[in-house]
Amino acid sequence: MKALTYHGPHHVQVENVPDPGIEQADDIILRITATAICGSDLHLYRGKIPQVKHGDIFWS
């Protein structure tokens, strides 16, 4: 599947990543048909959240 991945402040890429899998008995997989961003998402994009690491998936 395609996902937006983080590679540093102001540097994100759309990449192919493995499809998700069921890991726990109560897990589900949803098909996303639309999405949006809000102002707080820009904190991630701008590198203001120290927990975000290179290669993390933002949105898929």
Order of alpha helices (4+ residues) and beta strands (2+ residues): beta-beta-alpha-beta
